[in-house]
Amino acid sequence: MDLSEFLAESCVLPAMRADDKEAVVAELAAPLAARFGLDSEDLIGILMAREALGTTAVGHGVAVPHGKVPGLVSPALGMGRSLAGIDFDADDNEPCRLFFMILVPEGGAGVHLKLLAQIARRAKDPDFRAELLAAQGAPGLMQIIMAP
């Protein structure tokens, strides 16, 4: 499964302004809501309800907020970067700098788990994380994400 087939450059945020968890979710959700005609507030509610169950931070400065969205037809990804880092309640207490948002249709558990697994696997690679942190703008981030 290729992450780039679900990620549009318009949903890549190379310089996030958010300074807390809810602001991260709102900032990442906005372009996805616009792209797919979703209600932004409903989307934020779905994602924050998932966060209330436990953090989606996966360690090493990476978080993967995700949720099942009524009315969504196909999976969608968003990606954001905060060079300052944001407390996302990570188990390793490391501030998160890289965020991947996964939205799937309500019945999309299989693809949801595959996307989560692929992102988590790639996020464990320190070179991948370093390249994302050093990338220039959304095109540079997309190029790294699309690389095999």
N, C-alpha and C positions, 0 to 999 in steps of 0.2 A: 504494500500500500504506500503510495507516494503522497506525502503531506501537501505538496504543491498543487495537487488536483483539487484540494478543498480550500486553498488559501489564495485570496486575491490581494494584489499589492495595495489596494485601497483600504484593506483591513490590517495593514502592517504599520505600526506606530513606532518609529525609531527613537523618539524623544518624549516619553510619557511625562506628563506633568503631575500625575496623581501622587499623593503623599500618604495614603492609607489604603487598606484592603478594599473598602467599598468604592473609593474613588478609582482604584485600578479596574475593578469590575465594570463600573460605569463608563470609564474611558474606553476600554476594550469593546464593550457591548455596543457603543454608539455607532461605529461604522458597520458592524454586522447587522444591527437593527435596520439601519438605512438601506443597506444592500439587499436585504431579504424582506423588507416591508413589515418588520416586526415592531411591536410596541416596546420602546426602550425601557420603560418602567417595569413592564411585565417581565422582560428579559432579565433585568437586574434582580428582580424579586426571585426568579427561578435560580439564578446563580448564587445569590446570597443565602437562599434556603439550603443549597447544597453545601456552601461554606460553613453554615451553622452545624452541619453534621460532623465536620472535621476539616481541617485545612487541606487545600489542594496543592500546597507546596510539596514538591518532591525532593527537595534538598539541592545543594550545590548552587543556590541562588536562582532556582527555577520553580515556577508555580504553573499549574495547569487548571485554572478554573473551568468547570464544565457543567453542562446540564442538558436535560431532555426538554425540547421545546415544542409545545403543541403548534401545529400548523406549519412547521418547518418541513420542507419536502426532501431536502438532502443535507448531509453533514456540511458543516462550515467551520472554518478556523479563522481565528484572529491571532495576531502576534504583536507583542509590545516589548519595549525595552526601556528600563529606567536606569540610567547610569548611576544615579544617587543610591538606588536600592530602597526597598520598601519592606517594612515588617509585615510578613504574611503568615505569622505563627508557624514557621517552619520548625520541624523537630530538631534540626541541626542549629537552630537560632541564627542562621545566616540570612541577612536581608535578601529579598528576591530582586533580581535585576532583569530576568527574562521571563516573559509570560506568554503562554500559549492558551488561547481560549478555544474550547471545543463545544460546538453546539450540534446536537443530533436530533432527528425526529423522535417522537415518543417511543416508537417501536425499534429504534436503532441501537439496541444494546450491543450487538456484535461489532459493528463498525466503531462504536464508542470505545469499546475495550481495545480494539486494534489500534486506534489512533492514540489512546492513552499509553499503550505499551510502546509504540514506536517513539513517541515523544520522550517518554521516560528513559528509554534505551539510549537515544541520541543525547539526551541531557546529561547522562553519566560521563560522556566523553569530554574531558577538559578542553581539548582542542576545538571541538564544536562550540562550546560555551565561549571560549576566548575569541573565536572568529566572529561570533554574533555580537559580542561586546565591542569589537573593533570595527565592525562593518560600517560603511558609509551610507546612511539613509536607507529608505525602504527598498530600493533596488538592490543594494548590497546585502541586506538581510534576506531578501527573496533568493538571491543567487546562492547563498550558503544553505538555506533551507532546501532548495531544489537539488543541491549536489547529492549524489548517492552516498 
